[in-house]
Amino acid sequence: MVHFLLKRPIAVIMAFLACLIVGLVTYFSLPVSLLPGIAIPHITVQIQGDDTGARELENNVTATVRRQLLQVGGLNEIKSLTRDGLSVIQLEFDYGVNTDLAFIEVNEKIDAAMNTLPRDTRRPKAIKASATDIPVLYLNMTLRSDRPYGSTDETRFLQMCELADNVVRRRIEQLPEIAMADVTGIPGQYLRIVPDETKMKLAGVTVDDLEKSLTANNIEPGTMTVRDGYYEYNVHISNQLRTVVDVENIYISKNGRMQQLRDLCRVEVTADSENGYSYFGGKRAVTLAIIKQSEENMDDMKESLSQTAEYFSKLYPDIEFSQSRNQTELLDYTISNLVQNLILGFILVFMVTAFFMGDIRASIIIGASIVVAIIITFLLFYLFHVSLNIISLSGLILAVGMMIDNSVIVTENITQYRQKGLTLMRACDKGTSEMITPMLSSSLTTVAVFVPLVFM
């Protein structure tokens, strides 16, 4: 084969340049992530049962859902744990099962079970695990006016929570590079109405009157149909209370007098009891865990997220946006480590081969072969849908060392034949042909060590 290629130098050079150019182009389109997109064969189904005992939840809901999930294909093991208010069903599948299809089938079985569950049961939620679900970084929102380890303005903090959940999170999830933004640190909210007893006594209004007025003004009449000749209109009337102003504007009729609720009570939004807090830099914070799309580039994701955070910083100057627990730094370090190894390897190979071989041209060829081999490897990454991550880059670093060894061996063997008086073409043919089988055996021996990892 070597003799065949040596007889066609133009075709070899053109094919070589084509692979080199395509490798350079594909490098900029390769997805970059922290870990490879390994599908974990586990799916978790969570069943919420507020104010429901464990026995009742198990008998009325969990047992029915579990019976449906037993029909999912490829299921290896199913386990469930039920306690007051919550039930968790763990599904473990055989390795090799397509978890995306299994996730769809699990949701279909949940929908089928909903027909036999109690009417007030909330739909169980299925959660699929993947290595790419690890957040790449966390975006923290804090109030600039807060002092570290000091008190927080509850009203302004609740406004920031509403902004984070309804605006910032949705805008971030619209970015094509981001799969999800998981928000933590947002407390529950409820509307608190504090009656003024003195004013209520003067107006003759009781607490029962307040409750009746709230109930009468917080209803959903539904939809009605209005016909006008040949035309028919569907009119939907909504009368639910949604804001503080809606509650304050409620009218109460008592003893022939009409008053608004704001005249008798103080209405305010208050934080509900919390299960946990999120702090950043000693300040009360709202934290968004950013999960990247598995096929997107890490640098593109960071740039888009930075632009979005900068836009919100200008729009809301009283809110500070900060990043923490940035996992991309590890990936950047690995990439820089690879580049550093390439540069040092090129310099050391050039110096060692030039000293021992006494031929600078051979040293240049060996160094160039390293760079070219890595660039062409990016083309194979693109064809086989392999992302640039810690695992693939670690393997690439290992392959660089093997490439240096093989280049030195082949070049040294060709040099020896040249010293024996053979022509350049004959020396390249004979020196390379002799080394193909030993180098292939050495490479396969190194790769064979990692074969057992496939079965883990």
C-alpha angles and dihedrals in degrees: 000000000000090000090050092053094045090057091057106049096156094053091046093049092048093048090046093052092045092054090045094052094044090048091054092048095048092049091070092049097048115114112246119206140153096245133012118265096261113172111225110214094227130103124183124205116200121199117196117207109173113203090358123130121237095246094048092046092049096048099041104034118005096051092051094048092045091052090055094046091055086074094062112116121245093021113156103175138357126198132175135194122192129189135158109307097356141063127185125197117195118204119193118191133198115268111263094037113131101246093197091060091041090053091053091048092049091054090049090054090048090053090050091051092051090073091066100037124096113280096244094052115120115231111265114246122230118210123195120204124218137163089241091060090080108110112248092207143345125241113209125200118200136165113255091214093060120099120222111268090000134114122291127225099244096202095051091042092054089049089052090049091054090048092049095050100040103032115014097042094047093047092050092048089054090065109104092224095057125074100187143348110213111204123212133171096049111130123213117260133215135178114250121201115194112191121216101228094199094054092043092054091050091050094043092235120145132199089256089058090053092050092049092049092050092048093047092050097045102065135116108222092187129215129327132189122233120194123202111178108293093352128086125195130194110215120193117198118198119191103163121135110244109157140035090253090056090056095044091052094057111123121223120198115205131156092351093306126113117213136167122239091240088066092059106030144033113238121198141154113244133186116255124228109291133219095203146357136225120216132181122184090350092304129114105257146182109226126204116197106212116215116191127221107257094232098046130097117257094220092051090050093051092048094049092046092048091051091049093048091048090051092053091045090058092043094048107029093174091064122075120211117204135170125223140169089030106188091185089077089072091052092047089051091051092050092047089047090054092050091047091050090050092052094045091044092051092050095045094046091049092050097043096045092044090051099045100032097036090218120111092189091061090051091052091050092051093049093046092050090059094054093043093049092054093048091051088048089064088062090056090048089056095047094049094041095244116157127215103257139138093276097048093043091050089054090048091054089052091049091052090062092050090048092054092050093050093046092052093048095049094044092049092050092050090049091054092054090048089054089053089061102260119144119256094254092046093046092050091048097048098035094050096042092055093053100045096082097045093045092048090050091049092049094047090049090055092046092047090067089067096047094092089058088069090067096049 
